[in-house]
Amino acid sequence: MNEAHLFASIIFPAKNEGENVKSTLDSLFSVKTNYPFEVIVVNDGSTDNCCEFLETYDKKERVKLIHTVGIGAANARNLGAEHSSGEYLIFCDAHLQFEDWWIDRLLEPLLSGKTDAVSPAIASTTAPEIVGYGQSLTPKLTIKWNQKQNGLFETAILPGGCIVIPRAVFDDIGGFEKGFKTWGHEDVELSIKLWLFGYRCHVHPDVKILHVFRKAHPYKVSYDDVYYNLLRMAFSHFKPERIQKCKKMTRIRKARQFESQLLQDGIMKQREIYFQKRKYDDDWYFKKFHIDF
């Protein structure tokens, strides 16, 4: 492909973001890049009119707005991808600030074949000196940020705040988990799936974006949804012993309820397809990244 004609799609799921969508797009359109791109905003059932400004926005011709009724973080991203035309997909939270050439520098390791999916360093808008460089998992499968390493380096988890991935790779792994509910584990599942299917995930530590870290979600998140997503991820990718560990993380009654629902939802067929397709197993993944789980 001729790099001069490379076209990226930047996808922003948004729900009750207040002024963040506008400030994020203002930042995006103000920074420098050599690559043409389109913007897709997926307004996932917001009740605060956070996307209404787009009706009169001075760059509205460059923004495709899609309205949904609350399909959740994973499927909002998938829907944005379905409506995009870029050969490279950039999934971003709708509360970011960007720097010049961030698109170009994140695309470089993909174009040169050094990786298959990449994230930048991510810092807080209120404390930009505090920076995370990709993520890993604790023995309780909670997120922890990596320390900086020199140059492009592998990461167990690509932070959902900003992920760049070729469309061909995204399509090959089936995108974000389509069976997930409202919120929870979507970036973790995507990253694990990428690694197990034989793809590589890296952090570019010399590209930094700023992220609004909130103390609470601007919409209701059910713990039941988070635990359902955890068990769905486990049944999709993990050996029985790890599934049992995930069950213990939920209340036993809920674990049984979720398992029954997962079986009705056809999770074992998905598990079979994934196990046939993957290049590595979950033992390999957890050993590679020194995760004691």
ZAZAMI-198237 format. One line per 5 residues: number of its first residue (from 1); for each residue x, y negated, z negated of N, C-alpha, C. Coordinates in nm, 3 decimals, decimal comma. Layout:
BEGIN
NUM	X:Y:Z:X:Y:Z:X:Y:Z | ...
END
This chain:
BEGIN
1	0,084:0,120:0,000:0,000:0,000:0,000:0,087:-0,125:0,000 | 0,051:-0,221:0,079:0,122:-0,348:0,084:0,092:-0,428:-0,041 | 0,197:-0,462:-0,119:0,175:-0,531:-0,245:0,108:-0,666:-0,225 | 0,129:-0,728:-0,111:0,069:-0,859:-0,085:-0,082:-0,851:-0,082 | -0,136:-0,734:-0,054:-0,280:-0,716:-0,046:-0,336:-0,642:-0,168
6	-0,253:-0,622:-0,269:-0,300:-0,554:-0,389:-0,415:-0,632:-0,452 | -0,515:-0,561:-0,494:-0,633:-0,626:-0,551:-0,666:-0,560:-0,684 | -0,670:-0,638:-0,791:-0,699:-0,586:-0,924:-0,839:-0,629:-0,968 | -0,903:-0,545:-1,045:-1,033:-0,576:-1,105:-1,014:-0,587:-1,256 | -1,049:-0,703:-1,311:-1,037:-0,725:-1,455:-1,177:-0,715:-1,515
11	-1,195:-0,619:-1,604:-1,328:-0,582:-1,655:-1,338:-0,619:-1,802 | -1,439:-0,701:-1,833:-1,462:-0,748:-1,970:-1,598:-0,699:-2,019 | -1,605:-0,600:-2,108:-1,732:-0,573:-2,175:-1,756:-0,679:-2,281 | -1,878:-0,726:-2,294:-1,907:-0,834:-2,389:-2,039:-0,807:-2,460 | -2,037:-0,826:-2,590:-2,161:-0,817:-2,668:-2,152:-0,913:-2,787
16	-2,236:-1,014:-2,783:-2,242:-1,114:-2,891:-2,105:-1,175:-2,919 | -2,041:-1,224:-2,814:-1,906:-1,277:-2,823:-1,902:-1,427:-2,852 | -2,018:-1,492:-2,861:-2,016:-1,634:-2,887:-1,943:-1,711:-2,778 | -1,849:-1,798:-2,819:-1,771:-1,878:-2,723:-1,654:-1,802:-2,664 | -1,633:-1,678:-2,709:-1,511:-1,605:-2,669:-1,505:-1,574:-2,520
21	-1,617:-1,540:-2,458:-1,614:-1,506:-2,317:-1,564:-1,624:-2,235 | -1,617:-1,743:-2,265:-1,574:-1,862:-2,191:-1,427:-1,893:-2,214 | -1,382:-1,890:-2,339:-1,242:-1,923:-2,366:-1,149:-1,820:-2,304 | -1,192:-1,694:-2,300:-1,111:-1,588:-2,239:-1,099:-1,611:-2,088 | -1,211:-1,641:-2,023:-1,207:-1,666:-1,878:-1,131:-1,795:-1,846
26	-1,149:-1,897:-1,929:-1,072:-2,021:-1,909:-0,923:-1,992:-1,911 | -0,880:-1,910:-2,006:-0,739:-1,874:-2,015:-0,696:-1,793:-1,894 | -0,777:-1,696:-1,856:-0,743:-1,610:-1,742:-0,723:-1,691:-1,615 | -0,813:-1,783:-1,586:-0,807:-1,859:-1,462:-0,701:-1,970:-1,466 | -0,643:-1,994:-1,583:-0,544:-2,102:-1,594:-0,400:-2,052:-1,579
31	-0,379:-1,920:-1,589:-0,242:-1,869:-1,585:-0,203:-1,828:-1,443 | -0,073:-1,812:-1,422:-0,019:-1,786:-1,289:-0,012:-1,637:-1,259 | -0,039:-1,603:-1,133:-0,022:-1,467:-1,084:-0,009:-1,471:-0,933 | 0,063:-1,374:-0,879:0,075:-1,363:-0,733:-0,029:-1,268:-0,674 | -0,110:-1,206:-0,761:-0,203:-1,105:-0,714:-0,348:-1,155:-0,717
36	-0,421:-1,134:-0,608:-0,564:-1,167:-0,611:-0,637:-1,069:-0,703 | -0,738:-1,119:-0,771:-0,813:-1,033:-0,861:-0,958:-1,076:-0,865 | -1,043:-0,983:-0,903:-1,183:-1,013:-0,928:-1,209:-0,996:-1,078 | -1,315:-1,059:-1,126:-1,352:-1,050:-1,267:-1,493:-0,993:-1,276 | -1,509:-0,895:-1,363:-1,640:-0,836:-1,387:-1,669:-0,844:-1,537
41	-1,778:-0,910:-1,572:-1,823:-0,920:-1,710:-1,946:-0,832:-1,726 | -1,939:-0,739:-1,819:-2,053:-0,652:-1,847:-2,116:-0,699:-1,978 | -2,229:-0,766:-1,966:-2,300:-0,819:-2,083:-2,389:-0,708:-2,137 | -2,341:-0,641:-2,242:-2,405:-0,518:-2,289:-2,511:-0,546:-2,396 | -2,618:-0,611:-2,355:-2,729:-0,634:-2,445:-2,704:-0,741:-2,550
46	-2,628:-0,844:-2,514:-2,603:-0,953:-2,610:-2,732:-1,026:-2,644 | -2,737:-1,074:-2,769:-2,854:-1,151:-2,813:-2,816:-1,295:-2,848 | -2,692:-1,334:-2,820:-2,645:-1,468:-2,858:-2,620:-1,559:-2,738 | -2,664:-1,516:-2,620:-2,648:-1,597:-2,498:-2,502:-1,625:-2,464 | -2,412:-1,534:-2,500:-2,269:-1,560:-2,483:-2,225:-1,565:-2,337
51	-2,309:-1,516:-2,246:-2,272:-1,516:-2,104:-2,353:-1,616:-2,022 | -2,441:-1,690:-2,087:-2,526:-1,784:-2,013:-2,446:-1,894:-1,943 | -2,331:-1,930:-1,998:-2,250:-2,037:-1,939:-2,209:-2,005:-1,795 | -2,209:-1,875:-1,761:-2,165:-1,835:-1,627:-2,257:-1,889:-1,517 | -2,379:-1,924:-1,552:-2,472:-1,978:-1,452:-2,420:-2,110:-1,394
56	-2,345:-2,186:-1,473:-2,292:-2,315:-1,427:-2,141:-2,322:-1,435 | -2,076:-2,210:-1,457:-1,930:-2,206:-1,473:-1,862:-2,244:-1,342 | -1,755:-2,322:-1,351:-1,693:-2,372:-1,229:-1,621:-2,262:-1,148 | -1,601:-2,145:-1,211:-1,539:-2,033:-1,140:-1,639:-1,918:-1,122 | -1,768:-1,951:-1,126:-1,868:-1,844:-1,127:-1,865:-1,759:-1,001
61	-1,816:-1,816:-0,890:-1,810:-1,738:-0,766:-1,706:-1,628:-0,774 | -1,619:-1,635:-0,874:-1,515:-1,533:-0,892:-1,550:-1,433:-1,001 | -1,670:-1,445:-1,056:-1,711:-1,359:-1,166:-1,837:-1,284:-1,129 | -1,832:-1,153:-1,140:-1,951:-1,070:-1,121:-2,007:-1,037:-1,259 | -2,132:-1,074:-1,283:-2,196:-1,051:-1,413:-2,296:-0,937:-1,402
66	-2,279:-0,839:-1,491:-2,369:-0,724:-1,496:-2,437:-0,722:-1,632 | -2,568:-0,707:-1,632:-2,643:-0,701:-1,757:-2,684:-0,556:-1,787 | -2,661:-0,513:-1,911:-2,707:-0,382:-1,956:-2,783:-0,400:-2,087 | -2,837:-0,292:-2,139:-2,923:-0,302:-2,257:-2,864:-0,232:-2,379 | -2,732:-0,225:-2,385:-2,669:-0,164:-2,503:-2,623:-0,021:-2,477
71	-2,538:-0,003:-2,378:-2,492:0,133:-2,342:-2,364:0,170:-2,415 | -2,306:0,078:-2,491:-2,188:0,108:-2,569:-2,059:0,070:-2,500 | -1,953:0,063:-2,581:-1,824:0,012:-2,534:-1,765:0,096:-2,422 | -1,769:0,228:-2,434:-1,709:0,315:-2,332:-1,783:0,303:-2,199 | -1,914:0,313:-2,205:-1,991:0,312:-2,080:-2,002:0,174:-2,019
76	-1,990:0,069:-2,099:-1,985:-0,066:-2,041:-1,859:-0,079:-1,955 | -1,749:-0,023:-2,003:-1,626:-0,024:-1,924:-1,642:0,061:-1,797 | -1,703:0,177:-1,813:-1,726:0,262:-1,695:-1,813:0,193:-1,592 | -1,916:0,125:-1,639:-2,006:0,055:-1,547:-1,933:-0,057:-1,474 | -1,848:-0,128:-1,546:-1,768:-0,232:-1,482:-1,679:-0,173:-1,373
81	-1,620:-0,057:-1,401:-1,535:0,009:-1,302:-1,616:0,050:-1,179 | -1,737:0,098:-1,201:-1,823:0,139:-1,089:-1,855:0,023:-0,997 | -1,864:-0,096:-1,052:-1,899:-0,215:-0,972:-1,776:-0,291:-0,923 | -1,659:-0,234:-0,943:-1,535:-0,303:-0,904:-1,484:-0,251:-0,771 | -1,392:-0,326:-0,712:-1,335:-0,286:-0,583:-1,183:-0,284:-0,584
86	-1,121:-0,312:-0,697:-0,975:-0,315:-0,704:-0,913:-0,177:-0,708 | -0,791:-0,170:-0,661:-0,717:-0,044:-0,668:-0,651:-0,025:-0,805 | -0,645:-0,134:-0,881:-0,596:-0,129:-1,018:-0,701:-0,189:-1,109 | -0,732:-0,119:-1,217:-0,834:-0,162:-1,311:-0,767:-0,214:-1,437 | -0,811:-0,331:-1,481:-0,758:-0,391:-1,603:-0,875:-0,409:-1,699
91	-0,877:-0,327:-1,803:-0,984:-0,334:-1,902:-0,940:-0,423:-2,017 | -1,015:-0,529:-2,042:-0,979:-0,627:-2,145:-1,096:-0,655:-2,238 | -1,064:-0,678:-2,365:-1,165:-0,732:-2,455:-1,199:-0,874:-2,412 | -1,317:-0,918:-2,451:-1,362:-1,052:-2,411:-1,325:-1,157:-2,514 | -1,215:-1,134:-2,585:-1,166:-1,233:-2,681:-1,014:-1,233:-2,680
96	-0,959:-1,273:-2,563:-0,815:-1,273:-2,542:-0,766:-1,408:-2,489 | -0,636:-1,429:-2,503:-0,567:-1,542:-2,441:-0,445:-1,487:-2,368 | -0,419:-1,537:-2,247:-0,319:-1,478:-2,160:-0,201:-1,572:-2,137 | -0,091:-1,514:-2,087:0,028:-1,591:-2,052:0,052:-1,580:-1,901 | 0,131:-1,672:-1,847:0,165:-1,667:-1,704:0,228:-1,533:-1,667
101	0,190:-1,483:-1,551:0,248:-1,364:-1,488:0,218:-1,234:-1,563 | 0,124:-1,236:-1,658:0,097:-1,113:-1,732:0,047:-1,001:-1,640 | -0,034:-1,036:-1,540:-0,086:-0,934:-1,448:0,029:-0,875:-1,367 | 0,112:-0,960:-1,312:0,223:-0,916:-1,228:0,318:-0,824:-1,304 | 0,349:-0,862:-1,426:0,447:-0,786:-1,504:0,391:-0,653:-1,553
106	0,261:-0,646:-1,577:0,202:-0,519:-1,616:0,183:-0,426:-1,497 | 0,161:-0,483:-1,380:0,147:-0,399:-1,261:0,281:-0,341:-1,216 | 0,391:-0,408:-1,243:0,522:-0,366:-1,192:0,557:-0,221:-1,226 | 0,546:-0,177:-1,354:0,584:-0,038:-1,383:0,488:0,065:-1,320 | 0,365:0,023:-1,289:0,274:0,112:-1,218:0,314:0,123:-1,071
111	0,344:0,010:-1,011:0,382:0,008:-0,870:0,514:0,080:-0,845 | 0,604:0,076:-0,944:0,734:0,139:-0,927:0,736:0,284:-0,975 | 0,620:0,335:-1,020:0,611:0,475:-1,059:0,670:0,509:-1,194 | 0,691:0,409:-1,279:0,749:0,434:-1,410:0,647:0,483:-1,512 | 0,520:0,459:-1,485:0,415:0,501:-1,576:0,284:0,514:-1,499
116	0,182:0,564:-1,570:0,050:0,582:-1,507:-0,057:0,496:-1,573 | -0,027:0,437:-1,686:-0,118:0,345:-1,754:-0,035:0,264:-1,852 | -0,068:0,137:-1,868:0,018:0,050:-1,948:-0,064:-0,053:-2,024 | -0,012:-0,091:-2,140:-0,070:-0,200:-2,220:0,039:-0,299:-2,255 | 0,002:-0,425:-2,279:0,100:-0,524:-2,325:0,115:-0,518:-2,476
121	0,209:-0,594:-2,528:0,211:-0,621:-2,671:0,089:-0,706:-2,704 | 0,034:-0,687:-2,823:-0,088:-0,758:-2,862:-0,066:-0,826:-2,997 | -0,091:-0,957:-2,999:-0,074:-1,035:-3,121:-0,205:-1,104:-3,156 | -0,213:-1,151:-3,278:-0,332:-1,221:-3,324:-0,330:-1,366:-3,280 | -0,446:-1,418:-3,242:-0,455:-1,559:-3,206:-0,422:-1,650:-3,324
126	-0,448:-1,603:-3,446:-0,423:-1,685:-3,564:-0,283:-1,664:-3,623 | -0,216:-1,556:-3,583:-0,080:-1,529:-3,630:-0,001:-1,464:-3,518 | 0,031:-1,541:-3,414:0,094:-1,485:-3,294:0,231:-1,423:-3,318 | 0,291:-1,452:-3,435:0,421:-1,392:-3,465:0,407:-1,246:-3,511 | 0,285:-1,205:-3,545:0,259:-1,066:-3,585:0,212:-0,991:-3,461
131	0,294:-0,896:-3,415:0,270:-0,832:-3,287:0,268:-0,681:-3,302 | 0,172:-0,616:-3,234:0,168:-0,471:-3,227:0,205:-0,425:-3,088 | 0,274:-0,311:-3,082:0,325:-0,261:-2,955:0,270:-0,121:-2,928 | 0,145:-0,115:-2,882:0,082:0,015:-2,866:0,050:0,074:-3,001 | -0,011:0,192:-3,000:-0,058:0,250:-3,125:-0,030:0,400:-3,131
136	-0,035:0,452:-3,253:-0,031:0,596:-3,275:-0,142:0,631:-3,375 | -0,142:0,754:-3,424:-0,247:0,799:-3,514:-0,187:0,846:-3,646 | -0,260:0,825:-3,754:-0,222:0,876:-3,885:-0,275:1,018:-3,901 | -0,237:1,087:-4,009:-0,292:1,221:-4,033:-0,444:1,224:-4,052 | -0,505:1,106:-4,069:-0,651:1,099:-4,078:-0,713:1,047:-3,949
141	-0,632:1,044:-3,843:-0,674:0,998:-3,711:-0,718:0,852:-3,709 | -0,668:0,774:-3,802:-0,687:0,630:-3,795:-0,571:0,569:-3,716 | -0,592:0,447:-3,670:-0,494:0,382:-3,583:-0,383:0,316:-3,666 | -0,260:0,325:-3,615:-0,151:0,245:-3,669:-0,071:0,188:-3,551 | -0,022:0,066:-3,569:0,050:-0,001:-3,462:0,195:0,043:-3,458
146	0,250:0,051:-3,338:0,392:0,083:-3,320:0,478:-0,041:-3,343 | 0,603:-0,016:-3,383:0,703:-0,121:-3,389:0,762:-0,141:-3,249 | 0,823:-0,255:-3,228:0,880:-0,285:-3,097:0,999:-0,196:-3,066 | 1,006:-0,154:-2,941:1,125:-0,088:-2,887:1,170:-0,168:-2,765 | 1,293:-0,149:-2,726:1,346:-0,223:-2,613:1,300:-0,162:-2,482
151	1,246:-0,245:-2,396:1,202:-0,197:-2,265:1,074:-0,117:-2,273 | 1,026:-0,077:-2,156:0,904:0,003:-2,145:0,918:0,130:-2,228 | 0,819:0,160:-2,313:0,829:0,282:-2,393:0,694:0,351:-2,406 | 0,699:0,482:-2,431:0,579:0,564:-2,440:0,500:0,531:-2,565 | 0,368:0,543:-2,554:0,281:0,522:-2,669:0,174:0,630:-2,674
156	0,142:0,677:-2,793:0,039:0,779:-2,808:-0,098:0,726:-2,769 | -0,122:0,599:-2,806:-0,253:0,537:-2,782:-0,234:0,402:-2,713 | -0,309:0,381:-2,608:-0,317:0,250:-2,542:-0,426:0,169:-2,612 | -0,393:0,055:-2,671:-0,497:-0,024:-2,739:-0,605:-0,069:-2,642 | -0,730:-0,054:-2,682:-0,841:-0,087:-2,595:-0,851:-0,234:-2,558
161	-0,779:-0,320:-2,631:-0,784:-0,462:-2,602:-0,737:-0,497:-2,463 | -0,644:-0,416:-2,408:-0,595:-0,439:-2,272:-0,527:-0,313:-2,220 | -0,585:-0,254:-2,118:-0,530:-0,134:-2,055:-0,532:-0,154:-1,904 | -0,419:-0,127:-1,840:-0,409:-0,136:-1,694:-0,386:0,005:-1,640 | -0,469:0,045:-1,544:-0,464:0,182:-1,495:-0,504:0,185:-1,347
166	-0,434:0,261:-1,265:-0,476:0,273:-1,125:-0,613:0,338:-1,116 | -0,693:0,292:-1,023:-0,826:0,351:-1,006:-0,818:0,502:-0,982 | -0,719:0,546:-0,904:-0,708:0,688:-0,873:-0,688:0,771:-0,999 | -0,609:0,720:-1,092:-0,586:0,791:-1,219:-0,713:0,788:-1,304 | -0,775:0,671:-1,312:-0,898:0,656:-1,390:-1,006:0,752:-1,340
171	-1,022:0,760:-1,210:-1,123:0,850:-1,152:-1,088:0,996:-1,177 | -0,959:1,029:-1,170:-0,918:1,168:-1,186:-0,948:1,221:-1,326 | -0,937:1,136:-1,427:-0,965:1,182:-1,564:-1,111:1,163:-1,602 | -1,190:1,105:-1,512:-1,332:1,086:-1,540:-1,365:0,961:-1,617 | -1,268:0,867:-1,626:-1,294:0,741:-1,693:-1,304:0,755:-1,844
176	-1,364:0,655:-1,907:-1,390:0,663:-2,050:-1,498:0,768:-2,075 | -1,497:0,825:-2,194:-1,593:0,930:-2,228:-1,737:0,882:-2,212 | -1,808:0,945:-2,120:-1,944:0,902:-2,087:-2,046:0,938:-2,195 | -2,015:1,035:-2,278:-2,110:1,078:-2,380:-2,098:1,005:-2,512 | -2,006:0,907:-2,520:-1,989:0,834:-2,645:-2,106:0,741:-2,673
181	-2,131:0,723:-2,801:-2,234:0,629:-2,845:-2,169:0,493:-2,871 | -2,245:0,400:-2,922:-2,215:0,258:-2,934:-2,069:0,217:-2,931 | -1,990:0,267:-3,027:-1,852:0,221:-3,043:-1,774:0,325:-3,122 | -1,644:0,334:-3,093:-1,557:0,419:-3,172:-1,483:0,523:-3,092 | -1,349:0,520:-3,097:-1,260:0,621:-3,041:-1,248:0,619:-2,888
186	-1,306:0,519:-2,821:-1,301:0,522:-2,674:-1,159:0,508:-2,620 | -1,078:0,421:-2,680:-0,940:0,408:-2,633:-0,853:0,526:-2,676 | -0,882:0,582:-2,793:-0,808:0,700:-2,841:-0,835:0,819:-2,748 | -0,961:0,843:-2,718:-0,996:0,957:-2,632:-0,936:0,941:-2,493 | -0,944:0,820:-2,437:-0,888:0,796:-2,305:-0,738:0,824:-2,304
191	-0,667:0,779:-2,406:-0,523:0,797:-2,412:-0,485:0,943:-2,426 | -0,553:1,014:-2,516:-0,526:1,157:-2,533:-0,553:1,232:-2,403 | -0,663:1,198:-2,337:-0,698:1,265:-2,212:-0,592:1,239:-2,105 | -0,544:1,116:-2,097:-0,438:1,085:-2,001:-0,316:1,172:-2,024 | -0,269:1,178:-2,148:-0,150:1,258:-2,178:-0,175:1,407:-2,151
196	-0,288:1,461:-2,195:-0,314:1,604:-2,177:-0,327:1,640:-2,029 | -0,377:1,548:-1,949:-0,393:1,575:-1,806:-0,263:1,551:-1,727 | -0,156:1,517:-1,797:-0,027:1,505:-1,732:0,013:1,365:-1,693 | -0,060:1,264:-1,738:-0,026:1,125:-1,708:0,054:1,064:-1,824 | 0,115:0,951:-1,796:0,202:0,884:-1,894:0,144:0,749:-1,933
201	0,156:0,718:-2,062:0,105:0,591:-2,116:0,221:0,515:-2,179 | 0,236:0,389:-2,140:0,347:0,309:-2,189:0,301:0,172:-2,239 | 0,387:0,111:-2,317:0,371:-0,028:-2,359:0,481:-0,110:-2,291 | 0,443:-0,227:-2,241:0,541:-0,322:-2,189:0,561:-0,427:-2,299 | 0,668:-0,415:-2,379:0,681:-0,500:-2,498:0,712:-0,645:-2,468
206	0,750:-0,674:-2,344:0,786:-0,812:-2,309:0,672:-0,891:-2,247 | 0,554:-0,829:-2,242:0,432:-0,899:-2,201:0,341:-0,906:-2,323 | 0,297:-1,025:-2,358:0,217:-1,040:-2,480:0,087:-1,113:-2,450 | -0,021:-1,060:-2,502:-0,149:-1,130:-2,500:-0,192:-1,155:-2,644 | -0,277:-1,256:-2,662:-0,330:-1,288:-2,794:-0,473:-1,238:-2,806
211	-0,505:-1,184:-2,921:-0,633:-1,116:-2,943:-0,700:-1,171:-3,068 | -0,830:-1,194:-3,061:-0,907:-1,235:-3,179:-0,939:-1,110:-3,259 | -0,881:-1,097:-3,377:-0,910:-0,984:-3,466:-1,018:-1,028:-3,565 | -1,133:-0,962:-3,556:-1,247:-1,003:-3,638:-1,260:-0,915:-3,762 | -1,316:-0,971:-3,866:-1,336:-0,895:-3,990:-1,458:-0,805:-3,981
216	-1,549:-0,836:-3,890:-1,669:-0,754:-3,874:-1,714:-0,759:-3,729 | -1,783:-0,654:-3,686:-1,838:-0,653:-3,551:-1,951:-0,754:-3,539 | -1,965:-0,817:-3,424:-2,076:-0,910:-3,403:-2,206:-0,839:-3,366 | -2,207:-0,709:-3,378:-2,327:-0,628:-3,354:-2,320:-0,506:-3,445 | -2,431:-0,441:-3,464:-2,438:-0,329:-3,557:-2,365:-0,208:-3,502
221	-2,276:-0,153:-3,583:-2,208:-0,028:-3,549:-2,245:0,075:-3,655 | -2,300:0,187:-3,611:-2,341:0,293:-3,701:-2,225:0,389:-3,726 | -2,202:0,422:-3,854:-2,099:0,523:-3,884:-2,135:0,657:-3,821 | -2,264:0,684:-3,808:-2,304:0,808:-3,742:-2,251:0,813:-3,599 | -2,257:0,700:-3,530:-2,206:0,695:-3,393:-2,055:0,718:-3,390
226	-1,984:0,657:-3,484:-1,839:0,672:-3,490:-1,802:0,818:-3,515 | -1,871:0,884:-3,608:-1,842:1,024:-3,639:-1,884:1,116:-3,525 | -1,996:1,085:-3,461:-2,036:1,164:-3,345:-1,928:1,157:-3,238 | -1,879:1,036:-3,212:-1,773:1,020:-3,111:-1,647:1,097:-3,149 | -1,613:1,094:-3,279:-1,495:1,168:-3,325:-1,511:1,317:-3,296
231	-1,627:1,374:-3,329:-1,648:1,516:-3,305:-1,657:1,547:-3,157 | -1,713:1,456:-3,079:-1,719:1,478:-2,935:-1,577:1,482:-2,877 | -1,491:1,393:-2,923:-1,352:1,395:-2,879:-1,284:1,525:-2,921 | -1,309:1,569:-3,044:-1,247:1,691:-3,094:-1,291:1,813:-3,014 | -1,421:1,825:-2,990:-1,471:1,940:-2,913:-1,421:1,937:-2,769
236	-1,395:1,819:-2,717:-1,348:1,807:-2,579:-1,202:1,847:-2,564 | -1,119:1,822:-2,668:-0,975:1,832:-2,649:-0,899:1,916:-2,750 | -0,954:1,944:-2,867:-0,875:2,001:-2,976:-0,900:2,151:-2,994 | -0,801:2,218:-3,053:-0,817:2,358:-3,087:-0,909:2,370:-3,210 | -0,964:2,489:-3,238:-1,064:2,504:-3,345:-1,021:2,450:-3,481
241	-0,894:2,468:-3,517:-0,848:2,421:-3,648:-0,860:2,269:-3,659 | -0,835:2,200:-3,552:-0,846:2,053:-3,556:-0,992:2,010:-3,551 | -1,074:2,085:-3,485:-1,217:2,054:-3,488:-1,268:2,064:-3,632 | -1,223:2,166:-3,704:-1,265:2,182:-3,844:-1,218:2,064:-3,928 | -1,097:2,016:-3,904:-1,049:1,899:-3,978:-1,137:1,777:-3,951
246	-1,179:1,762:-3,825:-1,265:1,649:-3,790:-1,403:1,664:-3,855 | -1,451:1,784:-3,864:-1,580:1,807:-3,931:-1,573:1,763:-4,077 | -1,461:1,790:-4,142:-1,446:1,756:-4,283:-1,439:1,605:-4,305 | -1,409:1,532:-4,198:-1,405:1,385:-4,209:-1,546:1,326:-4,215 | -1,643:1,404:-4,174:-1,783:1,360:-4,182:-1,851:1,433:-4,296
251	-1,964:1,385:-4,338:-2,042:1,460:-4,436:-2,088:1,591:-4,372 | -2,083:1,699:-4,448:-2,110:1,832:-4,393:-2,244:1,837:-4,322 | -2,348:1,779:-4,384:-2,480:1,780:-4,322:-2,476:1,712:-4,187 | -2,406:1,598:-4,182:-2,395:1,525:-4,057:-2,314:1,602:-3,954 | -2,208:1,669:-3,999:-2,125:1,745:-3,907:-2,207:1,853:-3,838
256	-2,292:1,921:-3,913:-2,378:2,025:-3,854:-2,476:1,964:-3,755 | -2,532:1,849:-3,794:-2,627:1,780:-3,706:-2,558:1,736:-3,576 | -2,439:1,680:-3,591:-2,366:1,635:-3,473:-2,326:1,752:-3,384 | -2,282:1,861:-3,446:-2,241:1,977:-3,368:-2,358:2,034:-3,288 | -2,474:2,040:-3,352:-2,594:2,088:-3,282:-2,626:1,999:-3,163
261	-2,616:1,867:-3,185:-2,644:1,773:-3,076:-2,541:1,787:-2,964 | -2,414:1,802:-3,001:-2,308:1,817:-2,901:-2,329:1,942:-2,816 | -2,369:2,050:-2,881:-2,394:2,173:-2,806:-2,511:2,156:-2,709 | -2,614:2,085:-2,754:-2,728:2,056:-2,666:-2,685:1,966:-2,550 | -2,588:1,879:-2,576:-2,540:1,785:-2,474:-2,442:1,849:-2,376
266	-2,414:1,977:-2,393:-2,327:2,049:-2,299:-2,179:2,029:-2,321 | -2,139:2,006:-2,446:-1,999:1,978:-2,474:-1,909:2,096:-2,442 | -1,957:2,219:-2,455:-1,871:2,334:-2,430:-1,836:2,347:-2,282 | -1,926:2,304:-2,196:-1,894:2,305:-2,053:-1,786:2,201:-2,024 | -1,799:2,083:-2,086:-1,695:1,980:-2,068:-1,562:2,031:-2,120
271	-1,565:2,095:-2,237:-1,442:2,151:-2,295:-1,376:2,249:-2,198 | -1,456:2,335:-2,139:-1,403:2,434:-2,045:-1,337:2,366:-1,925 | -1,405:2,266:-1,870:-1,350:2,193:-1,754:-1,220:2,124:-1,791 | -1,217:2,059:-1,907:-1,097:1,987:-1,949:-0,981:2,084:-1,973 | -1,009:2,196:-2,036:-0,902:2,291:-2,067:-0,844:2,350:-1,938
276	-0,925:2,368:-1,838:-0,876:2,419:-1,710:-0,793:2,313:-1,637 | -0,829:2,188:-1,654:-0,765:2,080:-1,579:-0,636:2,031:-1,643 | -0,627:2,037:-1,773:-0,516:1,972:-1,841:-0,383:2,044:-1,819 | -0,277:1,967:-1,830:-0,141:2,019:-1,813:-0,080:2,059:-1,947 | -0,117:1,987:-2,053:-0,064:2,013:-2,187:-0,179:2,037:-2,283
281	-0,149:2,104:-2,396:-0,252:2,122:-2,498:-0,234:2,022:-2,612 | -0,328:2,025:-2,706:-0,326:1,926:-2,813:-0,208:1,948:-2,908 | -0,159:2,072:-2,923:-0,039:2,095:-3,003:0,078:2,016:-2,945 | 0,092:2,019:-2,814:0,200:1,946:-2,747:0,188:1,797:-2,776 | 0,067:1,743:-2,767:0,046:1,600:-2,787:0,083:1,558:-2,929
286	0,030:1,627:-3,029:0,055:1,586:-3,167:0,201:1,606:-3,206 | 0,266:1,708:-3,150:0,409:1,728:-3,176:0,492:1,620:-3,109 | 0,457:1,585:-2,985:0,532:1,484:-2,910:0,539:1,351:-2,985 | 0,426:1,313:-3,046:0,420:1,183:-3,112:0,431:1,193:-3,265 | 0,472:1,311:-3,314:0,500:1,330:-3,457:0,379:1,292:-3,543
291	0,262:1,335:-3,499:0,138:1,309:-3,573:0,102:1,436:-3,649 | 0,100:1,428:-3,779:0,073:1,544:-3,864:-0,076:1,566:-3,881 | -0,135:1,626:-3,777:-0,280:1,651:-3,782:-0,308:1,789:-3,723
END
